[in-house]
């Protein structure tokens, strides 16, 4: 490989005009490849559909037959219930019906006014009972029965599932990404010459090998849906190209972070297959998160107003990035847990602790991300909009107090919207980002040809401008659209979700990624205050990259397409 690189470099140095025309051609090729790779993956994610499987029927006397298509079902008078019985003798949320292991069903009365009896035995409130097909259930004087799906219905389920649109095959996308990676190496050599290290270029090549091994192994295991990973591999390629351009010696560290992130994602996907096991680990995650944040408060290094980094020897990491993964898991909950006040209080206390620690660190941007996620998860858990409004007002008051006692953050807000009035001091980073970014035009100057890499934090907090300058506005916008697509997929997964745990988890991860992306982009171009947060998958920084890849596990767990996700048993 070194010989090939030397030959490319010799040609570029001997024939500079040829190298210049080659860069011009590659800029167009990169855009065409990016459009094909990303739009193919995006369209496949949004066009595939999952047919709800009928697991049985809930028969209500003189009230109709309700097909059971979820693992978790609310029964009650409320119109928002999965099974609605419009009688005043039935409570708004009377009970829940849960699919258990080995196709068994559990029934739980939620402390209803008139109670519930099964086969003449009155159920204790808030206690689960095993229920069988044919058992007589009486709620508020209404006789009900749980009935199995018929053989004809089961056959129809299999037929409808077979008609579902299959995820796009990964091989053509893989080839396109591999070509993109190879041409990126060529472009970096042409643009940077001897300034780019062999290790940086080899890291991009190793990412290509990693990508092929990942898809080949899981394809052999019978998995089909790889669109999310294709998007992540593409953005990780941009990440390594940015590292090769701005800090060639740090590119291999970025690759190692990608490897660790992929490993975490695979582990989390497999671990979350068992919902009981996942629920049991949450107290451990809370404990580890508390220790990490306290450790950060004690040993954190102050950098530009925030003590959110911990340095040990020659290594540094950002504990709050790892706490994000636990924050989502603790916030998500099964339908049964959503009716337990203890679980709600635990999440609220944990959230207050995390936000308090981030406030003490001065990490305003990450605190905003956590708070926005808390609002979305809390709304999904309770559906109470008024409580959400009160929480938002309380947060506004706290925010005003932070601005009062944190001068550094107040200065950021004072600069917001006035960057061009003070371009050499308070607005230095924003004005340079906008200038360099707009200079890239639609196609960019080519990887390695940018000038923004000499600006502080250009590859982290201001990376959107970096991408625009070297890769162009088209590719920069496509990356944003990819993250928006993941968020849309999370919302669409609610319809066919196995459990509220997985759907809330996916929506929580989507909220974190979306808010983080908005703060990064809008902050760097002076539409928001500059909060100093990274762009998922694109900004350099090992901890951020690990968290971005690991967070994909929540999206994979909510993916109910047949054999699409390694987070779902094939028989599910």
ABEGO torsion letter per residue (X at the ends): XAAAAAAAAAAAAABAAAAAAAAAAAAAAAAAAAAAAAAAAAAAAAABBBBBBBAEBBBBBGAEBBBBABABBBBEABAABABBBBBAABBABABBBBBBBGGBBBBBBAGBAAEBBBGGBBBBBGBBBBBBBGBBBBBGGBBBBBBBBBAAAAAAAAAAAAABBBBBBAAAAAAAAAAAAAAAAAAAAAAAEAABBAAAAAAAAAAAAAAAAAAAAAAAAGBABAAAAAAAAAAAAAAAAAAAAABAAAAAAAAAAAAAAAAAAAAAAAAAABAAAAAAAAAAAAAAAAAAAAAAAAABBBBGGBBABBBBEABBBBAAAAAAAAAAAAABBBAAAAABAAAAAAAAAAAAAAAAAAAAAGBAAAAAAAAAAAAAAAAAAAGBAAAAAAAAAAAAAAAAAAAAABAAAAAAAAABGAAAABAABAAAAAAAAAAAAAAAEAAEAEBGABAAAABBGAABAAAAAAAAAAAEAAAAAAAAAAAAAAAAAAAAAAAABABAAAAAAAAAAAAAAAAAAAAAAAAAAGABBBAGBBBBGABBEAAAAAAAAAAAAAAAAABABBGABAABBAAX
